[in-house]
Amino acid sequence: MSCCDDPTEPAKADLRDVARVQTQYGNLVRDLFTDDPEKVILKQLQEANTYLRELAALNAHYPSVRRHAIELLDKKSQSVLEQILVKEADSEFGQLARKQLEHIQNDGGLLAKLFHG
């Protein structure tokens, strides 16, 4: 009998988590087959992590998805916005990246709003 988890043992998956993920995957595949894929991707983008949003901002097939992904990027993704700006300065995406960078740089956060607002 041990009191703690053994770090050398592989983590055991909780069957409830596996079932939940399988259901989510099944719902996603169903939606992709039966709905407008662009709408499905835009919906998924809202819940996506930073890496996936950055990837979408750089490479998404649908222009609407790229636009929305750029708008969702924050200070942590400043280098990605700069990359878009450099590569596509004269495009719609480059201009949107510039706008988002300006927004990020002008937004000092909650404390700045409280003390300077």
OpenMM code with the backbone's topology and positions (N, CA, C; nanometers):
from openmm import Vec3, app, unit

residues = "MET SER CYS CYS ASP ASP PRO THR GLU PRO ALA LYS ALA ASP LEU ARG ASP VAL ALA ARG VAL GLN THR GLN TYR GLY ASN LEU VAL ARG ASP LEU PHE THR ASP ASP PRO GLU LYS VAL ILE LEU LYS GLN LEU GLN GLU ALA ASN THR TYR LEU ARG GLU LEU ALA ALA LEU ASN ALA HIS TYR PRO SER VAL ARG ARG HIS ALA ILE GLU LEU LEU ASP LYS LYS SER GLN SER VAL LEU GLU GLN ILE LEU VAL LYS GLU ALA ASP SER GLU PHE GLY GLN LEU ALA ARG LYS GLN LEU GLU HIS ILE GLN ASN ASP GLY GLY LEU LEU ALA LYS LEU PHE HIS GLY".split()
positions = [
    Vec3(0.0832, -0.1171, 0.0000),
    Vec3(0.0000, 0.0000, 0.0000),
    Vec3(0.0883, 0.1243, 0.0000),
    Vec3(0.0573, 0.2162, -0.0913),
    Vec3(0.1345, 0.3396, -0.0945),
    Vec3(0.0416, 0.4586, -0.0765),
    Vec3(0.1005, 0.5661, -0.0315),
    Vec3(0.0185, 0.6842, -0.0029),
    Vec3(0.0082, 0.7778, -0.1223),
    Vec3(0.0967, 0.7605, -0.2162),
    Vec3(0.1033, 0.8589, -0.3254),
    Vec3(0.1062, 0.7888, -0.4614),
    Vec3(0.0793, 0.8678, -0.5636),
    Vec3(0.0878, 0.8130, -0.6987),
    Vec3(0.2331, 0.7897, -0.7360),
    Vec3(0.2577, 0.6821, -0.8037),
    Vec3(0.3924, 0.6482, -0.8493),
    Vec3(0.4160, 0.7168, -0.9833),
    Vec3(0.5114, 0.8104, -0.9917),
    Vec3(0.5346, 0.8821, -1.1171),
    Vec3(0.5880, 0.7951, -1.2302),
    Vec3(0.6363, 0.6749, -1.1950),
    Vec3(0.6858, 0.5855, -1.2997),
    Vec3(0.5742, 0.5049, -1.3643),
    Vec3(0.4577, 0.5044, -1.3015),
    Vec3(0.3424, 0.4330, -1.3563),
    Vec3(0.2689, 0.5225, -1.4557),
    Vec3(0.2273, 0.4692, -1.5694),
    Vec3(0.1489, 0.5507, -1.6632),
    Vec3(0.0148, 0.5896, -1.6012),
    Vec3(-0.0282, 0.7094, -1.6319),
    Vec3(-0.1557, 0.7571, -1.5785),
    Vec3(-0.2692, 0.6736, -1.6358),
    Vec3(-0.3648, 0.6410, -1.5525),
    Vec3(-0.4798, 0.5632, -1.5974),
    Vec3(-0.5907, 0.6590, -1.6396),
    Vec3(-0.6479, 0.6326, -1.7536),
    Vec3(-0.7559, 0.7170, -1.8046),
    Vec3(-0.8861, 0.6835, -1.7321),
    Vec3(-0.9577, 0.7876, -1.6986),
    Vec3(-1.0896, 0.7712, -1.6391),
    Vec3(-1.1866, 0.7392, -1.7528),
    Vec3(-1.2594, 0.6321, -1.7408),
    Vec3(-1.3498, 0.5895, -1.8476),
    Vec3(-1.4567, 0.6943, -1.8781),
    Vec3(-1.4955, 0.7720, -1.7787),
    Vec3(-1.5932, 0.8793, -1.8038),
    Vec3(-1.5340, 0.9860, -1.8949),
    Vec3(-1.4053, 1.0176, -1.8748),
    Vec3(-1.3393, 1.1157, -1.9615),
    Vec3(-1.3276, 1.0623, -2.1041),
    Vec3(-1.2958, 0.9347, -2.1168),
    Vec3(-1.2845, 0.8732, -2.2493),
    Vec3(-1.4195, 0.8779, -2.3206),
    Vec3(-1.5253, 0.8437, -2.2497),
    Vec3(-1.6595, 0.8455, -2.3089),
    Vec3(-1.6992, 0.9869, -2.3495),
    Vec3(-1.6652, 1.0862, -2.2659),
    Vec3(-1.6975, 1.2256, -2.2968),
    Vec3(-1.6252, 1.2713, -2.4231),
    Vec3(-1.4977, 1.2388, -2.4343),
    Vec3(-1.4192, 1.2781, -2.5512),
    Vec3(-1.4705, 1.2070, -2.6765),
    Vec3(-1.5058, 1.0801, -2.6646),
    Vec3(-1.5611, 1.0069, -2.7784),
    Vec3(-1.6915, 1.0703, -2.8253),
    Vec3(-1.7748, 1.1118, -2.7324),
    Vec3(-1.9014, 1.1768, -2.7667),
    Vec3(-1.8750, 1.3098, -2.8364),
    Vec3(-1.7812, 1.3891, -2.7825),
    Vec3(-1.7468, 1.5175, -2.8451),
    Vec3(-1.6951, 1.4962, -2.9870),
    Vec3(-1.6089, 1.3976, -3.0044),
    Vec3(-1.5544, 1.3681, -3.1365),
    Vec3(-1.6655, 1.3257, -3.2321),
    Vec3(-1.7536, 1.2398, -3.1862),
    Vec3(-1.8655, 1.1952, -3.2688),
    Vec3(-1.9550, 1.3112, -3.3095),
    Vec3(-1.9813, 1.4008, -3.2149),
    Vec3(-2.0632, 1.5188, -3.2463),
    Vec3(-1.9943, 1.6089, -3.3474),
    Vec3(-1.8643, 1.6255, -3.3323),
    Vec3(-1.7890, 1.7090, -3.4265),
    Vec3(-1.7926, 1.6499, -3.5676),
    Vec3(-1.7689, 1.5223, -3.5785),
    Vec3(-1.7716, 1.4569, -3.7101),
    Vec3(-1.9114, 1.4660, -3.7708),
    Vec3(-2.0140, 1.4407, -3.6906),
    Vec3(-2.1523, 1.4535, -3.7389),
    Vec3(-2.1778, 1.5947, -3.7914),
    Vec3(-2.1367, 1.6955, -3.7148),
    Vec3(-2.1569, 1.8342, -3.7563),
    Vec3(-2.0821, 1.8660, -3.8856),
    Vec3(-1.9610, 1.8141, -3.8989),
    Vec3(-1.8847, 1.8391, -4.0218),
    Vec3(-1.9514, 1.7761, -4.1436),
    Vec3(-2.0142, 1.6599, -4.1249),
    Vec3(-2.0824, 1.5929, -4.2355),
    Vec3(-2.2177, 1.6542, -4.2685),
    Vec3(-2.2838, 1.7120, -4.1702),
    Vec3(-2.4228, 1.7538, -4.1907),
    Vec3(-2.4436, 1.9048, -4.1907),
    Vec3(-2.3448, 1.9813, -4.1503),
    Vec3(-2.3599, 2.1262, -4.1415),
    Vec3(-2.2553, 2.1917, -4.2320),
    Vec3(-2.2588, 2.3216, -4.2369),
    Vec3(-2.1602, 2.3975, -4.3132),
    Vec3(-2.0268, 2.3893, -4.2390),
    Vec3(-1.9240, 2.3285, -4.2989),
    Vec3(-1.7951, 2.3125, -4.2291),
    Vec3(-1.7369, 2.4454, -4.1798),
    Vec3(-1.7566, 2.5513, -4.2544),
    Vec3(-1.7048, 2.6820, -4.2132),
    Vec3(-1.7668, 2.7255, -4.0800),
    Vec3(-1.8963, 2.7058, -4.0656),
    Vec3(-1.9647, 2.7408, -3.9405),
    Vec3(-1.9157, 2.6537, -3.8255),
    Vec3(-1.8951, 2.5266, -3.8537),
    Vec3(-1.8482, 2.4339, -3.7503),
    Vec3(-1.7085, 2.4763, -3.7038),
    Vec3(-1.6226, 2.5114, -3.7973),
    Vec3(-1.4866, 2.5522, -3.7619),
    Vec3(-1.4887, 2.6825, -3.6836),
    Vec3(-1.5711, 2.7775, -3.7241),
    Vec3(-1.5818, 2.9032, -3.6500),
    Vec3(-1.6272, 2.8784, -3.5063),
    Vec3(-1.7201, 2.7855, -3.4888),
    Vec3(-1.7673, 2.7516, -3.3540),
    Vec3(-1.6546, 2.6878, -3.2723),
    Vec3(-1.5807, 2.5969, -3.3327),
    Vec3(-1.4704, 2.5301, -3.2635),
    Vec3(-1.3594, 2.6289, -3.2273),
    Vec3(-1.3413, 2.7290, -3.3100),
    Vec3(-1.2368, 2.8286, -3.2871),
    Vec3(-1.2581, 2.9027, -3.1557),
    Vec3(-1.3834, 2.9243, -3.1197),
    Vec3(-1.4153, 2.9933, -2.9943),
    Vec3(-1.3601, 2.9182, -2.8741),
    Vec3(-1.3591, 2.7859, -2.8809),
    Vec3(-1.3164, 2.7026, -2.7684),
    Vec3(-1.1741, 2.6509, -2.7833),
    Vec3(-1.1082, 2.6876, -2.8923),
    Vec3(-0.9745, 2.6354, -2.9213),
    Vec3(-0.8694, 2.6979, -2.8301),
    Vec3(-0.7597, 2.6252, -2.8127),
    Vec3(-0.6486, 2.6788, -2.7340),
    Vec3(-0.5678, 2.7777, -2.8188),
    Vec3(-0.4725, 2.8435, -2.7574),
    Vec3(-0.3939, 2.9475, -2.8237),
    Vec3(-0.3218, 2.8929, -2.9465),
    Vec3(-0.2611, 2.7752, -2.9346),
    Vec3(-0.1873, 2.7180, -3.0472),
    Vec3(-0.2778, 2.6994, -3.1694),
    Vec3(-0.3966, 2.6453, -3.1500),
    Vec3(-0.4870, 2.6223, -3.2625),
    Vec3(-0.5379, 2.7529, -3.3211),
    Vec3(-0.5600, 2.8528, -3.2365),
    Vec3(-0.6011, 2.9841, -3.2877),
    Vec3(-0.4895, 3.0466, -3.3705),
    Vec3(-0.3666, 3.0343, -3.3234),
    Vec3(-0.2525, 3.0867, -3.3990),
    Vec3(-0.2399, 3.0151, -3.5332),
    Vec3(-0.2550, 2.8852, -3.5314),
    Vec3(-0.2481, 2.8059, -3.6538),
    Vec3(-0.3558, 2.8495, -3.7523),
    Vec3(-0.4764, 2.8701, -3.7032),
    Vec3(-0.5867, 2.9157, -3.7888),
    Vec3(-0.5587, 3.0555, -3.8436),
    Vec3(-0.5025, 3.1432, -3.7609),
    Vec3(-0.4709, 3.2794, -3.8062),
    Vec3(-0.3682, 3.2769, -3.9180),
    Vec3(-0.2784, 3.1819, -3.9133),
    Vec3(-0.1727, 3.1726, -4.0142),
    Vec3(-0.2164, 3.0970, -4.1395),
    Vec3(-0.2978, 2.9933, -4.1245),
    Vec3(-0.3165, 2.8989, -4.2353),
    Vec3(-0.4578, 2.8542, -4.2657),
    Vec3(-0.5584, 2.9080, -4.2011),
    Vec3(-0.6936, 2.8552, -4.2217),
    Vec3(-0.7368, 2.8681, -4.3671),
    Vec3(-0.8079, 2.7686, -4.4138),
    Vec3(-0.8569, 2.7650, -4.5516),
    Vec3(-0.9619, 2.8728, -4.5768),
    Vec3(-1.0536, 2.8885, -4.4834),
    Vec3(-1.1621, 2.9854, -4.4997),
    Vec3(-1.1164, 3.1240, -4.4528),
    Vec3(-1.1309, 3.2255, -4.5376),
    Vec3(-1.0928, 3.3621, -4.4965),
    Vec3(-1.1645, 3.4080, -4.3697),
    Vec3(-1.2916, 3.3717, -4.3534),
    Vec3(-1.3649, 3.4132, -4.2334),
    Vec3(-1.3033, 3.3534, -4.1079),
    Vec3(-1.2509, 3.2317, -4.1177),
    Vec3(-1.1879, 3.1662, -4.0032),
    Vec3(-1.0564, 3.2362, -3.9711),
    Vec3(-0.9790, 3.2702, -4.0735),
    Vec3(-0.8540, 3.3434, -4.0499),
    Vec3(-0.8812, 3.4778, -3.9841),
    Vec3(-0.9805, 3.5507, -4.0357),
    Vec3(-1.0142, 3.6815, -3.9779),
    Vec3(-1.0514, 3.6676, -3.8305),
    Vec3(-1.1394, 3.5732, -3.8020),
    Vec3(-1.1853, 3.5560, -3.6643),
    Vec3(-1.0708, 3.5110, -3.5732),
    Vec3(-0.9857, 3.4233, -3.6230),
    Vec3(-0.8719, 3.3759, -3.5435),
    Vec3(-0.7778, 3.4920, -3.5108),
    Vec3(-0.7524, 3.5784, -3.6068),
    Vec3(-0.6662, 3.6947, -3.5829),
    Vec3(-0.7280, 3.7835, -3.4757),
    Vec3(-0.8573, 3.8032, -3.4831),
    Vec3(-0.9265, 3.8872, -3.3845),
    Vec3(-0.9230, 3.8274, -3.2441),
    Vec3(-0.9108, 3.6962, -3.2332),
    Vec3(-0.9090, 3.6295, -3.1033),
    Vec3(-0.7699, 3.6254, -3.0395),
    Vec3(-0.6660, 3.6553, -3.1176),
    Vec3(-0.5308, 3.6470, -3.0635),
    Vec3(-0.5072, 3.7583, -2.9625),
    Vec3(-0.4288, 3.7260, -2.8592),
    Vec3(-0.4006, 3.8228, -2.7538),
    Vec3(-0.2503, 3.8451, -2.7421),
    Vec3(-0.2102, 3.9050, -2.6315),
    Vec3(-0.0705, 3.9442, -2.6105),
    Vec3(0.0251, 3.8249, -2.6224),
    Vec3(-0.0182, 3.7063, -2.5804),
    Vec3(0.0675, 3.5876, -2.5889),
    Vec3(0.1004, 3.5522, -2.7338),
    Vec3(0.0181, 3.5984, -2.8272),
    Vec3(0.0353, 3.5641, -2.9682),
    Vec3(0.0874, 3.6822, -3.0506),
    Vec3(0.1504, 3.7763, -2.9835),
    Vec3(0.1983, 3.8953, -3.0517),
    Vec3(0.2955, 3.8604, -3.1654),
    Vec3(0.3821, 3.7627, -3.1454),
    Vec3(0.4790, 3.7259, -3.2491),
    Vec3(0.4090, 3.6707, -3.3742),
    Vec3(0.2982, 3.6008, -3.3559),
    Vec3(0.2223, 3.5480, -3.4701),
    Vec3(0.1583, 3.6633, -3.5469),
    Vec3(0.1038, 3.7592, -3.4743),
    Vec3(0.0450, 3.8766, -3.5401),
    Vec3(0.1522, 3.9538, -3.6178),
    Vec3(0.2702, 3.9674, -3.5590),
    Vec3(0.3803, 4.0350, -3.6279),
    Vec3(0.4222, 3.9583, -3.7522),
    Vec3(0.4229, 3.8271, -3.7433),
    Vec3(0.4580, 3.7423, -3.8575),
    Vec3(0.3581, 3.7632, -3.9717),
    Vec3(0.2305, 3.7673, -3.9409),
    Vec3(0.1277, 3.7907, -4.0422),
    Vec3(0.1467, 3.9290, -4.1029),
    Vec3(0.1739, 4.0260, -4.0192),
    Vec3(0.1930, 4.1634, -4.0650),
    Vec3(0.3111, 4.1732, -4.1609),
    Vec3(0.4207, 4.1075, -4.1309),
    Vec3(0.5393, 4.1115, -4.2165),
    Vec3(0.5142, 4.0395, -4.3493),
    Vec3(0.4570, 3.9196, -4.3414),
    Vec3(0.4354, 3.8387, -4.4622),
    Vec3(0.3264, 3.8943, -4.5528),
    Vec3(0.2238, 3.9561, -4.4927),
    Vec3(0.1065, 3.9960, -4.5698),
    Vec3(0.0663, 4.1409, -4.5392),
    Vec3(0.1636, 4.2290, -4.5373),
    Vec3(0.1402, 4.3677, -4.4941),
    Vec3(0.0274, 4.4361, -4.5711),
    Vec3(0.0182, 4.4122, -4.7007),
    Vec3(-0.0802, 4.4826, -4.7824),
    Vec3(-0.2130, 4.4087, -4.7967),
    Vec3(-0.2218, 4.2908, -4.7386),
    Vec3(-0.3449, 4.2129, -4.7515),
    Vec3(-0.4436, 4.2502, -4.6415),
    Vec3(-0.5641, 4.2008, -4.6559),
    Vec3(-0.6668, 4.2180, -4.5532),
    Vec3(-0.6200, 4.1597, -4.4199),
    Vec3(-0.5511, 4.0455, -4.4255),
    Vec3(-0.5059, 3.9792, -4.3041),
    Vec3(-0.3941, 4.0580, -4.2359),
    Vec3(-0.3057, 4.1144, -4.3148),
    Vec3(-0.1989, 4.1972, -4.2594),
    Vec3(-0.2539, 4.3204, -4.1909),
    Vec3(-0.3519, 4.3819, -4.2523),
    Vec3(-0.4129, 4.5009, -4.1928),
    Vec3(-0.4896, 4.4657, -4.0658),
    Vec3(-0.5556, 4.3510, -4.0674),
    Vec3(-0.6268, 4.3063, -3.9477),
    Vec3(-0.5280, 4.2738, -3.8358),
    Vec3(-0.4137, 4.2136, -3.8709),
    Vec3(-0.3100, 4.1838, -3.7715),
    Vec3(-0.2557, 4.3140, -3.7127),
    Vec3(-0.2356, 4.4148, -3.7961),
    Vec3(-0.1886, 4.5443, -3.7479),
    Vec3(-0.2884, 4.6038, -3.6485),
    Vec3(-0.4157, 4.5981, -3.6845),
    Vec3(-0.5218, 4.6501, -3.5971),
    Vec3(-0.5230, 4.5763, -3.4632),
    Vec3(-0.5093, 4.4441, -3.4680),
    Vec3(-0.5109, 4.3645, -3.3451),
    Vec3(-0.3872, 4.3946, -3.2601),
    Vec3(-0.2719, 4.4126, -3.3235),
    Vec3(-0.1506, 4.4485, -3.2500),
    Vec3(-0.1677, 4.5829, -3.1800),
    Vec3(-0.2247, 4.6788, -3.2508),
    Vec3(-0.2491, 4.8101, -3.1914),
    Vec3(-0.3444, 4.7979, -3.0727),
    Vec3(-0.4466, 4.7169, -3.0889),
    Vec3(-0.5428, 4.6951, -2.9807),
    Vec3(-0.4735, 4.6354, -2.8581),
    Vec3(-0.3887, 4.5366, -2.8814),
    Vec3(-0.3171, 4.4708, -2.7721),
    Vec3(-0.2240, 4.5698, -2.7023),
    Vec3(-0.1536, 4.6496, -2.7797),
    Vec3(-0.0575, 4.7438, -2.7221),
    Vec3(-0.1265, 4.8582, -2.6484),
    Vec3(-0.2453, 4.8956, -2.6917),
    Vec3(-0.3194, 5.0045, -2.6265),
    Vec3(-0.3990, 4.9573, -2.5066),
    Vec3(-0.4231, 4.8277, -2.4979),
    Vec3(-0.5015, 4.7715, -2.3888),
    Vec3(-0.4075, 4.7363, -2.2746),
    Vec3(-0.4013, 4.8218, -2.1747),
    Vec3(-0.3107, 4.7992, -2.0630),
    Vec3(-0.3636, 4.7017, -1.9606),
    Vec3(-0.4817, 4.6492, -1.9828),
    Vec3(-0.5377, 4.5552, -1.8881),
    Vec3(-0.6330, 4.6238, -1.7907),
    Vec3(-0.6854, 4.5470, -1.7000),
    Vec3(-0.7864, 4.5947, -1.6057),
    Vec3(-0.7333, 4.7057, -1.5155),
    Vec3(-0.6116, 4.6885, -1.4619),
    Vec3(-0.5573, 4.7900, -1.3717),
    Vec3(-0.5385, 4.9235, -1.4419),
    Vec3(-0.4899, 4.9208, -1.5661),
    Vec3(-0.4710, 5.0447, -1.6401),
    Vec3(-0.6054, 5.1128, -1.6654),
    Vec3(-0.7069, 5.0343, -1.6927),
    Vec3(-0.8414, 5.0908, -1.7147),
    Vec3(-0.8955, 5.1536, -1.5858),
    Vec3(-0.8699, 5.0884, -1.4739),
    Vec3(-0.9206, 5.1391, -1.3469),
    Vec3(-0.8527, 5.2702, -1.3071),
    Vec3(-0.7218, 5.2788, -1.3277),
    Vec3(-0.6474, 5.3951, -1.2812),
    Vec3(-0.6370, 5.5060, -1.3839),
    Vec3(-0.6599, 5.4741, -1.5120),
    Vec3(-0.6484, 5.5760, -1.6159),
    Vec3(-0.7795, 5.5997, -1.6875),
    Vec3(-0.8815, 5.5288, -1.6495),
    Vec3(-1.0100, 5.5366, -1.7169),
    Vec3(-1.0914, 5.6447, -1.6587),
] * unit.nanometer
topology = app.Topology()
chain = topology.addChain("A")
for resn in residues:
    res = topology.addResidue(resn, chain)
    for name in ("N", "CA", "C"):
        topology.addAtom(name, app.Element.getBySymbol(name[0]), res)
